[in-house]
Amino acid sequence: MTSVRPVSPVPKAHAHRLAYGQNFGAMARTVATSDLVINAADHAPGTVVPAHEHASTYLCVVVTGAFESRAQRRDECNAGSAIAYPAGYVHENRFGQRSSHCVSIHFGPTWTDERWIRDWLRDYHHVGVGVAAPSLRRLDREMHADDSAAPLAMASAAIELLADAVRANAPSGRPAWVVRLIDRIESDLAGAPTLGHLAAEIGLHPAHVSRVFRRACGETLGEYVRRRRLEEAVRALASDTSLAEIAAQAGFADQAHFTRVFRRYFGVSPGAKRRAMQLSF
């Protein structure tokens, strides 16, 4: 997932300096809680973020899409990546041909006072936690929640995600083909292949694929695809796209099917969810 190439460092004198909690991009939401600032940003295809540095240490999580991070080296940061930027680390980002959505976690002084956190965050890191990581999915989901407990839940998910990032280089016991299957599904969520097709692509029996995937990811392949389609649909509700178009883009048979599954999963209809999101922002 990671490709690294050397590059000449960006001159610090030419870099923009961003204050604590600030990021480039179209801000979808910003929440300050527990000495953390957590924000979600969308980036259009081909966006180039100029050379900049941050006043505070932060962790950028790529939920969807991808970008190339350019600093002392070049890293291809795909969906499921977590990139730790120390305060004052000059870098620029170049986004790919797909829309990208990132969540950034900015750490206040009470966090960097903790030795293990300070020691890990004082250096640049690019690790893969995986798009299916429960902490990543939970953080992204809570960024769309609008109840009074959402800030606390966001902080909890952010802490869990930091722990996952620190542990990411340790052996996970997850077969490499599970990661390949997830990448295959994520490349076309609306047209995700069946279990049989996926198993045939990697040369394994469907029953074995189903059993190992569930053990590794905590959900079946079908549950994973359904959840990811719904998460992308929730993101699309923030736009002016019609519910029928969102249903089609997310891979549902029609708007009625989309509404039934959405209501069963979230407890409200897509229209009610959209109205609630508009009121919360």
Buried (B, 14 or more C-beta within 10 A) or exposed (E): BEEEEEBEEBEEEEBBEBEBBBBBBEEBBBBBBBBBBBBBBBBEEEBEBEBBBBBBBBBBBBBBBBBBBBBEBBBBBBBBBBBBBBBEBBBBBBBBEBBBBBBBBBBBEEBBEEEEBEEBBEEBBBBBBBBBBBBBBBBBBBBBBEEEEBBEBBBBBBBBBBEBBBEBEEEBEBBEBBBEBBBBBBEEBEEBBEBEEBBBBBEBEBEEBBEBBBEBBEBBBEEBBBBBBBBBBBBBBBEEBEBEEBBBBBBBEEBEEBBEBBBEBBEEBBEEBBEBBEEEE
